[in-house]
């Protein structure tokens, strides 16, 4: 593994390959089960500079591409109770800093996440899973990044109290990005 002085990802522009990547969220339902959802339409770019301090990460997700494998739930998530997909068609992320993490293959990516017109600073813990050249000669890198957000911070406060004391939908939402990015020519 490289030391923190070495680049984990080679310098250049890396474009996320959506066919080999995923944007996932996980949320507790009734406090007892985890419901997973995915966004099918997204893009991202890593601009790796000579140092981590010169590097940037960008991402955009089309809200209407949400799927939880339940049409009724997907429709509710697209409504004003949650994402308000008709008015706020995209979610965006732009990094403000990228620093070395505690392990040799880890990065901390801080930046601004905008959901439903509200922008908040978040911190992603990222792991560089490796790099290789695909059969077509493209350089690829794999990165997994995770964070947890509070959805009510973004104006998504819909909920229902249950007799047990649990809530129908947790306010905390895990975000997991599993990315394969291709180096631009």
TIRO-2110 file (N, C-alpha, C; in Angstrom, 1 decimal):
// TIRO-2110
0.8, -1.2, 0.0, N, 1, A
0.0, 0.0, 0.0, CA, 1, A
0.9, 1.2, 0.0, C, 1, A
0.4, 2.3, -0.7, N, 2, A
1.2, 3.5, -0.7, CA, 2, A
1.2, 4.2, 0.7, C, 2, A
2.2, 5.0, 0.9, N, 3, A
2.2, 5.8, 2.1, CA, 3, A
1.4, 7.0, 1.9, C, 3, A
1.1, 7.8, 2.9, N, 4, A
0.3, 9.0, 2.7, CA, 4, A
0.9, 10.0, 1.8, C, 4, A
2.3, 9.9, 1.6, N, 5, A
2.9, 10.8, 0.7, CA, 5, A
2.7, 10.5, -0.8, C, 5, A
2.4, 9.2, -1.0, N, 6, A
2.1, 8.7, -2.4, CA, 6, A
0.7, 8.9, -2.8, C, 6, A
0.4, 9.0, -4.1, N, 7, A
-0.9, 9.1, -4.5, CA, 7, A
-1.6, 7.8, -4.5, C, 7, A
-2.8, 7.7, -3.9, N, 8, A
-3.6, 6.5, -3.9, CA, 8, A
-4.3, 6.3, -5.3, C, 8, A
-4.6, 7.4, -6.0, N, 9, A
-5.1, 7.4, -7.3, CA, 9, A
-4.2, 8.3, -8.2, C, 9, A
-3.9, 7.8, -9.4, N, 10, A
-3.0, 8.5, -10.3, CA, 10, A
-3.6, 9.9, -10.7, C, 10, A
-2.8, 10.9, -10.8, N, 11, A
-3.2, 12.2, -11.2, CA, 11, A
-3.9, 12.2, -12.5, C, 11, A
-5.0, 13.0, -12.6, N, 12, A
-5.8, 13.1, -13.8, CA, 12, A
-7.3, 13.2, -13.5, C, 12, A
-8.1, 13.1, -14.5, N, 13, A
-9.5, 13.2, -14.4, CA, 13, A
-10.1, 11.8, -14.5, C, 13, A
-10.9, 11.4, -13.6, N, 14, A
-11.5, 10.1, -13.5, CA, 14, A
-13.0, 10.2, -13.6, C, 14, A
-13.7, 9.6, -14.5, N, 15, A
-15.2, 9.7, -14.7, CA, 15, A
-15.8, 8.4, -14.2, C, 15, A
-16.8, 8.6, -13.3, N, 16, A
-17.5, 7.4, -12.7, CA, 16, A
-18.2, 6.7, -13.9, C, 16, A
-18.1, 5.4, -13.9, N, 17, A
-18.8, 4.5, -14.9, CA, 17, A
-20.1, 4.0, -14.2, C, 17, A
-21.2, 4.6, -14.6, N, 18, A
-22.5, 4.2, -13.9, CA, 18, A
-22.9, 2.7, -14.1, C, 18, A
-22.4, 2.1, -15.1, N, 19, A
-22.7, 0.7, -15.4, CA, 19, A
-22.0, -0.2, -14.4, C, 19, A
-21.0, 0.2, -13.8, N, 20, A
-20.2, -0.6, -12.9, CA, 20, A
-20.1, 0.1, -11.5, C, 20, A
-21.1, 0.9, -11.2, N, 21, A
-21.1, 1.7, -9.9, CA, 21, A
-22.5, 1.7, -9.3, C, 21, A
-22.6, 2.1, -8.1, N, 22, A
-23.9, 2.3, -7.5, CA, 22, A
-24.0, 3.4, -6.5, C, 22, A
-25.1, 4.0, -6.4, N, 23, A
-25.4, 5.0, -5.4, CA, 23, A
-26.6, 4.5, -4.6, C, 23, A
-26.3, 4.1, -3.3, N, 24, A
-27.2, 3.4, -2.5, CA, 24, A
-27.5, 4.2, -1.2, C, 24, A
-28.7, 4.0, -0.7, N, 25, A
-29.0, 4.5, 0.7, CA, 25, A
-29.7, 3.4, 1.5, C, 25, A
-29.5, 3.5, 2.8, N, 26, A
-30.1, 2.5, 3.7, CA, 26, A
-30.8, 3.3, 4.8, C, 26, A
-32.0, 2.9, 5.2, N, 27, A
-32.7, 3.6, 6.2, CA, 27, A
-33.5, 2.5, 7.0, C, 27, A
-33.6, 2.7, 8.3, N, 28, A
-34.4, 1.8, 9.2, CA, 28, A
-35.9, 2.0, 9.0, C, 28, A
-36.6, 1.0, 8.8, N, 29, A
-38.1, 1.1, 8.7, CA, 29, A
-38.7, 0.5, 10.0, C, 29, A
-39.4, 1.3, 10.7, N, 30, A
-40.1, 0.9, 12.0, CA, 30, A
-39.0, 0.5, 13.1, C, 30, A
-37.8, 0.9, 12.9, N, 31, A
-36.7, 0.6, 13.8, CA, 31, A
-36.3, -0.8, 13.8, C, 31, A
-36.8, -1.6, 12.9, N, 32, A
-36.5, -3.1, 13.0, CA, 32, A
-35.9, -3.7, 11.7, C, 32, A
-36.1, -3.0, 10.6, N, 33, A
-35.6, -3.6, 9.3, CA, 33, A
-34.9, -2.5, 8.5, C, 33, A
-33.9, -2.8, 7.7, N, 34, A
-33.2, -1.9, 6.9, CA, 34, A
-33.8, -2.0, 5.4, C, 34, A
-34.3, -0.8, 4.9, N, 35, A
-34.8, -0.7, 3.6, CA, 35, A
-33.6, -0.1, 2.8, C, 35, A
-33.3, -0.7, 1.6, N, 36, A
-32.3, -0.1, 0.7, CA, 36, A
-32.9, 0.5, -0.5, C, 36, A
-32.3, 1.5, -1.0, N, 37, A
-32.7, 2.1, -2.2, CA, 37, A
-31.5, 2.5, -3.1, C, 37, A
-31.8, 2.7, -4.4, N, 38, A
-30.7, 3.0, -5.3, CA, 38, A
-31.2, 4.1, -6.2, C, 38, A
-30.2, 4.8, -6.8, N, 39, A
-30.5, 5.8, -7.8, CA, 39, A
-29.8, 5.3, -9.1, C, 39, A
-30.5, 5.2, -10.2, N, 40, A
-30.0, 4.6, -11.4, CA, 40, A
-29.4, 5.6, -12.3, C, 40, A
-29.6, 6.9, -12.2, N, 41, A
-29.1, 7.9, -13.1, CA, 41, A
-28.2, 8.8, -12.3, C, 41, A
-26.9, 8.7, -12.5, N, 42, A
-26.0, 9.6, -11.7, CA, 42, A
-24.7, 9.7, -12.5, C, 42, A
-23.9, 10.7, -12.1, N, 43, A
-22.6, 10.9, -12.7, CA, 43, A
-21.6, 11.4, -11.6, C, 43, A
-20.4, 11.2, -11.8, N, 44, A
-19.4, 11.7, -10.9, CA, 44, A
-18.0, 11.9, -11.5, C, 44, A
-17.2, 12.7, -11.0, N, 45, A
-15.9, 13.0, -11.5, CA, 45, A
-14.9, 13.2, -10.3, C, 45, A
-13.7, 12.6, -10.4, N, 46, A
-12.6, 12.8, -9.5, CA, 46, A
-11.5, 13.5, -10.3, C, 46, A
-11.2, 14.7, -9.8, N, 47, A
-10.1, 15.4, -10.5, CA, 47, A
-8.9, 15.3, -9.5, C, 47, A
-8.0, 14.4, -9.8, N, 48, A
-6.8, 14.1, -8.9, CA, 48, A
-5.7, 15.0, -9.3, C, 48, A
-5.3, 15.9, -8.4, N, 49, A
-4.1, 16.8, -8.6, CA, 49, A
-2.8, 16.1, -8.2, C, 49, A
-1.8, 16.9, -8.2, N, 50, A
-0.5, 16.5, -7.8, CA, 50, A
-0.4, 16.1, -6.3, C, 50, A
-1.3, 16.7, -5.5, N, 51, A
-1.5, 16.4, -4.1, CA, 51, A
-2.9, 16.3, -3.8, C, 51, A
-3.2, 15.7, -2.6, N, 52, A
-4.7, 15.5, -2.2, CA, 52, A
-5.3, 16.9, -2.1, C, 52, A
-4.6, 17.9, -1.6, N, 53, A
-5.1, 19.2, -1.5, CA, 53, A
-5.5, 19.9, -2.8, C, 53, A
-5.0, 19.4, -3.9, N, 54, A
-5.3, 19.9, -5.2, CA, 54, A
-6.4, 19.1, -5.9, C, 54, A
-6.9, 18.1, -5.2, N, 55, A
-7.9, 17.2, -5.8, CA, 55, A
-9.3, 17.6, -5.4, C, 55, A
-10.3, 17.2, -6.3, N, 56, A
-11.7, 17.5, -6.1, CA, 56, A
-12.5, 16.3, -6.5, C, 56, A
-13.7, 16.3, -5.9, N, 57, A
-14.7, 15.3, -6.3, CA, 57, A
-16.1, 15.9, -6.5, C, 57, A
-16.8, 15.5, -7.6, N, 58, A
-18.1, 16.0, -7.9, CA, 58, A
-19.0, 14.9, -8.1, C, 58, A
-20.3, 15.1, -7.8, N, 59, A
-21.3, 14.1, -8.2, CA, 59, A
-22.7, 14.7, -8.3, C, 59, A
-23.5, 14.1, -9.2, N, 60, A
-24.9, 14.5, -9.4, CA, 60, A
-25.7, 13.3, -9.5, C, 60, A
-26.9, 13.3, -8.9, N, 61, A
-27.9, 12.2, -8.9, CA, 61, A
-29.2, 12.8, -9.4, C, 61, A
-29.9, 12.1, -10.3, N, 62, A
-31.2, 12.4, -10.8, CA, 62, A
-32.2, 11.8, -9.8, C, 62, A
-32.9, 12.6, -9.1, N, 63, A
-33.8, 12.1, -8.0, CA, 63, A
-34.9, 11.2, -8.6, C, 63, A
-35.4, 11.4, -9.7, N, 64, A
-36.5, 10.6, -10.3, CA, 64, A
-36.1, 9.2, -10.6, C, 64, A
-34.8, 8.9, -10.5, N, 65, A
-34.3, 7.6, -10.9, CA, 65, A
-34.2, 6.7, -9.6, C, 65, A
-34.9, 7.1, -8.6, N, 66, A
-34.9, 6.3, -7.3, CA, 66, A
-35.7, 5.0, -7.5, C, 66, A
-35.1, 3.9, -6.9, N, 67, A
-35.9, 2.7, -6.8, CA, 67, A
-35.6, 2.0, -5.5, C, 67, A
-36.7, 1.5, -4.9, N, 68, A
-36.6, 0.7, -3.7, CA, 68, A
-37.2, -0.6, -3.9, C, 68, A
-37.6, -1.0, -5.1, N, 69, A
-38.3, -2.2, -5.5, CA, 69, A
-39.7, -2.2, -5.1, C, 69, A
-40.3, -1.0, -4.8, N, 70, A
-41.7, -0.9, -4.5, CA, 70, A
-42.2, 0.4, -5.1, C, 70, A
-43.0, 0.3, -6.1, N, 71, A
-43.5, 1.5, -6.8, CA, 71, A
-44.2, 2.5, -6.0, C, 71, A
-45.0, 2.0, -5.0, N, 72, A
-45.8, 3.0, -4.2, CA, 72, A
-44.8, 3.7, -3.3, C, 72, A
-43.8, 3.0, -2.7, N, 73, A
-42.8, 3.7, -1.8, CA, 73, A
-42.0, 4.7, -2.7, C, 73, A
-41.6, 4.3, -3.9, N, 74, A
-40.8, 5.2, -4.7, CA, 74, A
-41.6, 6.4, -5.0, C, 74, A
-42.9, 6.3, -5.3, N, 75, A
-43.7, 7.5, -5.6, CA, 75, A
-43.8, 8.4, -4.4, C, 75, A
-43.9, 7.8, -3.2, N, 76, A
-44.0, 8.6, -2.0, CA, 76, A
-42.6, 9.3, -1.7, C, 76, A
-41.5, 8.6, -2.0, N, 77, A
-40.2, 9.2, -1.8, CA, 77, A
-40.0, 10.4, -2.8, C, 77, A
-40.6, 10.3, -4.0, N, 78, A
-40.5, 11.4, -5.0, CA, 78, A
-41.4, 12.6, -4.6, C, 78, A
-42.3, 12.4, -3.7, N, 79, A
-43.3, 13.5, -3.4, CA, 79, A
-42.7, 14.5, -2.5, C, 79, A
-43.4, 15.5, -2.2, N, 80, A
-43.0, 16.6, -1.3, CA, 80, A
-42.7, 16.2, 0.1, C, 80, A
-43.2, 15.0, 0.5, N, 81, A
-42.9, 14.5, 1.9, CA, 81, A
-41.4, 14.2, 2.0, C, 81, A
-40.8, 13.9, 0.9, N, 82, A
-39.3, 13.5, 0.9, CA, 82, A
-38.5, 14.4, -0.1, C, 82, A
-38.2, 13.8, -1.3, N, 83, A
-37.3, 14.5, -2.2, CA, 83, A
-37.9, 15.6, -3.0, C, 83, A
-39.3, 15.6, -3.2, N, 84, A
-39.9, 16.6, -4.1, CA, 84, A
-39.3, 16.7, -5.4, C, 84, A
-39.2, 15.5, -6.1, N, 85, A
-38.5, 15.3, -7.4, CA, 85, A
-39.0, 16.2, -8.5, C, 85, A
-40.2, 16.6, -8.4, N, 86, A
-40.7, 17.5, -9.5, CA, 86, A
-40.1, 18.9, -9.4, C, 86, A
-39.8, 19.4, -8.2, N, 87, A
-39.2, 20.7, -8.1, CA, 87, A
-37.7, 20.6, -8.0, C, 87, A
-37.2, 19.6, -7.3, N, 88, A
-35.8, 19.5, -7.0, CA, 88, A
-35.3, 18.2, -7.8, C, 88, A
-35.0, 18.4, -9.0, N, 89, A
-34.7, 17.2, -9.9, CA, 89, A
-33.4, 16.5, -9.6, C, 89, A
-32.4, 17.2, -9.0, N, 90, A
-31.1, 16.6, -8.8, CA, 90, A
-30.6, 16.8, -7.4, C, 90, A
-29.8, 15.9, -6.9, N, 91, A
-28.9, 16.1, -5.7, CA, 91, A
-27.5, 16.3, -6.2, C, 91, A
-26.7, 17.1, -5.5, N, 92, A
-25.4, 17.3, -6.0, CA, 92, A
-24.4, 17.3, -4.8, C, 92, A
-23.1, 17.0, -5.1, N, 93, A
-22.1, 17.0, -4.1, CA, 93, A
-20.8, 17.6, -4.8, C, 93, A
-20.2, 18.5, -4.0, N, 94, A
-18.9, 19.0, -4.4, CA, 94, A
-18.0, 19.1, -3.2, C, 94, A
-16.8, 18.5, -3.4, N, 95, A
-15.8, 18.4, -2.3, CA, 95, A
-15.3, 19.8, -2.0, C, 95, A
-14.9, 19.9, -0.7, N, 96, A
-14.2, 21.1, -0.3, CA, 96, A
-12.8, 20.8, 0.2, C, 96, A
-12.6, 19.5, 0.5, N, 97, A
-11.2, 19.1, 0.9, CA, 97, A
-11.2, 17.5, 0.8, C, 97, A
-10.0, 17.0, 0.4, N, 98, A
-9.7, 15.6, 0.4, CA, 98, A
-8.4, 15.4, 1.2, C, 98, A
-8.5, 14.6, 2.2, N, 99, A
-7.3, 14.3, 3.0, CA, 99, A
-7.1, 12.9, 3.2, C, 99, A
-5.8, 12.5, 3.6, N, 100, A
-5.5, 11.1, 3.9, CA, 100, A
-6.3, 10.6, 5.1, C, 100, A
-6.7, 9.4, 5.1, N, 101, A
-7.4, 8.8, 6.2, CA, 101, A
-6.4, 8.1, 7.2, C, 101, A
-7.0, 7.4, 8.1, N, 102, A
-6.1, 6.8, 9.1, CA, 102, A
-5.4, 5.5, 8.6, C, 102, A
-5.9, 4.9, 7.6, N, 103, A
-5.2, 3.7, 7.0, CA, 103, A
-4.7, 4.2, 5.6, C, 103, A
-3.7, 3.4, 5.1, N, 104, A
-3.0, 3.8, 3.9, CA, 104, A
-4.0, 3.9, 2.7, C, 104, A
-5.1, 3.1, 2.7, N, 105, A
-6.0, 3.1, 1.5, CA, 105, A
-7.2, 4.0, 1.7, C, 105, A
-7.2, 4.8, 2.8, N, 106, A
-8.4, 5.6, 3.1, CA, 106, A
-8.2, 7.1, 2.8, C, 106, A
-9.3, 7.7, 2.5, N, 107, A
-9.4, 9.1, 2.3, CA, 107, A
-10.6, 9.7, 3.1, C, 107, A
-10.5, 10.9, 3.5, N, 108, A
-11.6, 11.6, 4.0, CA, 108, A
-12.0, 12.7, 3.0, C, 108, A
-13.2, 12.7, 2.6, N, 109, A
-13.7, 13.6, 1.6, CA, 109, A
-14.8, 14.5, 2.2, C, 109, A
-14.5, 15.8, 2.4, N, 110, A
-15.4, 16.7, 3.0, CA, 110, A
-16.0, 17.5, 1.8, C, 110, A
-17.3, 17.9, 2.0, N, 111, A
-17.9, 18.7, 0.9, CA, 111, A
-19.3, 19.0, 1.2, C, 111, A
-19.9, 19.7, 0.2, N, 112, A
-21.3, 20.2, 0.3, CA, 112, A
-22.2, 19.3, -0.5, C, 112, A
-23.2, 18.7, 0.3, N, 113, A
-24.3, 17.9, -0.3, CA, 113, A
-25.5, 18.8, -0.4, C, 113, A
-26.1, 18.8, -1.6, N, 114, A
-27.4, 19.6, -1.7, CA, 114, A
-28.5, 18.6, -2.1, C, 114, A
-29.5, 18.6, -1.2, N, 115, A
-30.7, 17.8, -1.4, CA, 115, A
-31.9, 18.7, -1.2, C, 115, A
-32.8, 18.7, -2.1, N, 116, A
-34.1, 19.4, -2.0, CA, 116, A
-33.8, 20.9, -1.7, C, 116, A
-32.8, 21.4, -2.4, N, 117, A
-32.5, 22.8, -2.3, CA, 117, A
-31.7, 23.2, -1.0, C, 117, A
-31.4, 22.3, -0.1, N, 118, A
-30.7, 22.6, 1.1, CA, 118, A
-29.3, 22.0, 1.0, C, 118, A
-28.3, 22.9, 1.3, N, 119, A
-26.9, 22.4, 1.2, CA, 119, A
-26.3, 22.3, 2.6, C, 119, A
-25.7, 21.2, 2.9, N, 120, A
-25.1, 20.9, 4.2, CA, 120, A
-23.7, 20.3, 4.0, C, 120, A
-22.8, 20.6, 4.9, N, 121, A
-21.4, 20.0, 4.8, CA, 121, A
-21.5, 18.6, 5.3, C, 121, A
-20.9, 17.6, 4.6, N, 122, A
-20.8, 16.3, 5.1, CA, 122, A
-19.4, 15.8, 5.0, C, 122, A
-19.1, 14.6, 5.6, N, 123, A
-17.8, 14.0, 5.5, CA, 123, A
-18.0, 12.6, 5.1, C, 123, A
-17.3, 12.2, 4.0, N, 124, A
-17.3, 10.8, 3.5, CA, 124, A
-16.0, 10.1, 3.9, C, 124, A
-16.2, 8.9, 4.4, N, 125, A
-15.0, 8.1, 4.6, CA, 125, A
-14.9, 7.2, 3.4, C, 125, A
-13.8, 7.3, 2.7, N, 126, A
-13.6, 6.6, 1.4, CA, 126, A
-12.4, 5.6, 1.5, C, 126, A
-12.6, 4.5, 0.8, N, 127, A
-11.5, 3.5, 0.7, CA, 127, A
-11.2, 3.3, -0.8, C, 127, A
-10.0, 3.4, -1.1, N, 128, A
-9.5, 3.1, -2.5, CA, 128, A
-9.3, 1.6, -2.6, C, 128, A
-10.2, 0.9, -3.4, N, 129, A
-10.2, -0.6, -3.5, CA, 129, A
-9.1, -1.1, -4.4, C, 129, A
-8.5, -0.2, -5.2, N, 130, A
-7.5, -0.7, -6.1, CA, 130, A
-7.6, -0.1, -7.5, C, 130, A
-6.7, -0.3, -8.3, N, 131, A
-6.7, 0.2, -9.7, CA, 131, A
-6.2, -1.0, -10.6, C, 131, A
-6.7, -0.9, -11.9, N, 132, A
-6.3, -1.9, -12.9, CA, 132, A
-6.6, -1.4, -14.2, C, 132, A
-6.2, -2.1, -15.3, N, 133, A
-6.5, -1.8, -16.6, CA, 133, A
-7.5, -2.8, -17.1, C, 133, A
-8.6, -2.3, -17.7, N, 134, A
-9.6, -3.3, -18.1, CA, 134, A
-9.2, -3.9, -19.5, C, 134, A
-10.0, -4.9, -20.0, N, 135, A
-9.6, -5.5, -21.3, CA, 135, A
-9.6, -4.6, -22.5, C, 135, A
-10.1, -3.4, -22.4, N, 136, A
-10.2, -2.5, -23.5, CA, 136, A
-9.1, -1.4, -23.4, C, 136, A
-8.2, -1.5, -22.4, N, 137, A
-7.1, -0.6, -22.2, CA, 137, A
-7.4, 0.6, -21.4, C, 137, A
-8.6, 0.6, -20.7, N, 138, A
-8.9, 1.8, -19.9, CA, 138, A
-8.4, 1.6, -18.5, C, 138, A
-7.7, 2.6, -17.9, N, 139, A
-7.3, 2.6, -16.5, CA, 139, A
-8.6, 2.8, -15.7, C, 139, A
-8.7, 2.0, -14.6, N, 140, A
-9.9, 2.1, -13.7, CA, 140, A
-9.4, 2.1, -12.3, C, 140, A
-10.2, 2.8, -11.5, N, 141, A
-9.9, 2.8, -10.0, CA, 141, A
-11.3, 2.5, -9.3, C, 141, A
-11.2, 1.7, -8.2, N, 142, A
-12.4, 1.5, -7.5, CA, 142, A
-12.4, 2.2, -6.1, C, 142, A
-13.5, 2.9, -5.8, N, 143, A
-13.6, 3.7, -4.6, CA, 143, A
-14.9, 3.4, -3.9, C, 143, A
-14.9, 3.1, -2.6, N, 144, A
-16.1, 3.0, -1.9, CA, 144, A
-16.2, 4.1, -0.8, C, 144, A
-17.3, 4.9, -0.8, N, 145, A
-17.4, 6.0, 0.2, CA, 145, A
-18.7, 5.9, 0.9, C, 145, A
-18.6, 6.2, 2.2, N, 146, A
-19.8, 6.0, 3.1, CA, 146, A
-19.9, 7.3, 4.0, C, 146, A
-21.2, 7.6, 4.3, N, 147, A
-21.5, 8.6, 5.3, CA, 147, A
-22.9, 8.3, 5.8, C, 147, A
-23.3, 9.1, 6.8, N, 148, A
-24.6, 9.0, 7.4, CA, 148, A
-25.1, 10.5, 7.5, C, 148, A
-26.3, 10.7, 7.0, N, 149, A
-26.9, 12.1, 7.0, CA, 149, A
-28.2, 12.0, 7.9, C, 149, A
-28.7, 13.2, 8.3, N, 150, A
-29.9, 13.3, 9.0, CA, 150, A
-30.9, 13.9, 8.0, C, 150, A
-31.9, 13.1, 7.5, N, 151, A
-32.7, 13.6, 6.4, CA, 151, A
-33.6, 14.8, 6.7, C, 151, A
-33.9, 15.0, 8.0, N, 152, A
-34.7, 16.2, 8.4, CA, 152, A
-33.9, 17.5, 8.2, C, 152, A
-32.6, 17.4, 8.2, N, 153, A
-31.7, 18.5, 7.9, CA, 153, A
-31.9, 19.0, 6.5, C, 153, A
-32.4, 18.2, 5.6, N, 154, A
-32.7, 18.5, 4.2, CA, 154, A
-34.2, 18.7, 3.9, C, 154, A
-34.9, 19.0, 5.0, N, 155, A
-36.4, 19.3, 4.8, CA, 155, A
-37.2, 18.0, 4.5, C, 155, A
-36.7, 16.9, 4.9, N, 156, A
-37.5, 15.6, 4.7, CA, 156, A
-37.9, 15.1, 6.1, C, 156, A
-38.9, 15.7, 6.7, N, 157, A
-39.2, 15.5, 8.1, CA, 157, A
-40.4, 14.5, 8.2, C, 157, A
-41.0, 14.1, 7.1, N, 158, A
-42.2, 13.2, 7.2, CA, 158, A
-41.9, 12.0, 8.1, C, 158, A
-42.8, 11.7, 9.0, N, 159, A
-42.7, 10.5, 9.8, CA, 159, A
-44.0, 10.2, 10.5, C, 159, A
-44.0, 9.0, 11.2, N, 160, A
-45.2, 8.6, 11.9, CA, 160, A
-44.7, 7.8, 13.1, C, 160, A
-45.2, 8.2, 14.3, N, 161, A
-44.8, 7.5, 15.5, CA, 161, A
-45.6, 6.2, 15.6, C, 161, A
-45.0, 5.2, 16.1, N, 162, A
-45.6, 3.9, 16.2, CA, 162, A
-45.9, 3.6, 17.7, C, 162, A
-46.8, 2.8, 18.0, N, 163, A
-47.2, 2.5, 19.4, CA, 163, A
-46.0, 2.0, 20.2, C, 163, A
-45.0, 1.4, 19.6, N, 164, A
-43.8, 0.8, 20.3, CA, 164, A
-42.9, 1.9, 20.7, C, 164, A
-43.1, 3.1, 20.2, N, 165, A
-42.1, 4.2, 20.4, CA, 165, A
-41.2, 4.4, 19.3, C, 165, A
-41.1, 3.5, 18.4, N, 166, A
-40.3, 3.6, 17.2, CA, 166, A
-40.9, 4.6, 16.2, C, 166, A
-40.2, 5.0, 15.3, N, 167, A
-40.7, 5.8, 14.2, CA, 167, A
-40.8, 5.0, 12.9, C, 167, A
-41.7, 5.3, 12.0, N, 168, A
-41.9, 4.6, 10.8, CA, 168, A
-40.7, 4.6, 10.0, C, 168, A
-40.0, 5.8, 9.9, N, 169, A
-38.8, 5.9, 9.1, CA, 169, A
-37.7, 6.6, 9.9, C, 169, A
-36.6, 6.0, 10.0, N, 170, A
-35.5, 6.7, 10.8, CA, 170, A
-35.1, 8.0, 10.2, C, 170, A
-34.6, 8.9, 11.0, N, 171, A
-34.1, 10.2, 10.5, CA, 171, A
-32.7, 10.1, 10.0, C, 171, A
-32.0, 9.0, 10.4, N, 172, A
-30.6, 8.8, 9.9, CA, 172, A
-30.7, 7.9, 8.7, C, 172, A
-29.9, 8.3, 7.7, N, 173, A
-29.8, 7.6, 6.4, CA, 173, A
-28.4, 7.4, 6.1, C, 173, A
-28.0, 6.1, 5.8, N, 174, A
-26.7, 5.8, 5.4, CA, 174, A
-26.6, 5.9, 3.9, C, 174, A
-25.5, 6.5, 3.4, N, 175, A
-25.2, 6.6, 2.0, CA, 175, A
-24.0, 5.8, 1.7, C, 175, A
-24.1, 5.0, 0.6, N, 176, A
-22.9, 4.1, 0.2, CA, 176, A
-22.7, 4.3, -1.3, C, 176, A
-21.5, 4.8, -1.6, N, 177, A
-21.2, 4.9, -3.0, CA, 177, A
-20.1, 3.9, -3.4, C, 177, A
-20.4, 3.0, -4.3, N, 178, A
-19.5, 2.0, -4.8, CA, 178, A
-19.2, 2.4, -6.2, C, 178, A
-18.0, 2.9, -6.4, N, 179, A
-17.7, 3.5, -7.7, CA, 179, A
-16.5, 2.9, -8.4, C, 179, A
-16.7, 2.7, -9.7, N, 180, A
-15.6, 2.4, -10.6, CA, 180, A
-15.5, 3.5, -11.6, C, 180, A
-14.3, 4.1, -11.6, N, 181, A
-14.0, 5.3, -12.4, CA, 181, A
-13.0, 5.1, -13.4, C, 181, A
-13.2, 5.6, -14.6, N, 182, A
-12.3, 5.4, -15.7, CA, 182, A
-11.5, 6.7, -16.0, C, 182, A
-10.2, 6.6, -16.1, N, 183, A
-9.3, 7.7, -16.4, CA, 183, A
-9.6, 8.3, -17.8, C, 183, A
-9.8, 9.6, -17.8, N, 184, A
-10.0, 10.3, -19.1, CA, 184, A
-8.7, 10.3, -19.9, C, 184, A
-8.9, 10.2, -21.2, N, 185, A
-7.7, 10.2, -22.1, CA, 185, A
-6.9, 11.5, -22.1, C, 185, A
END
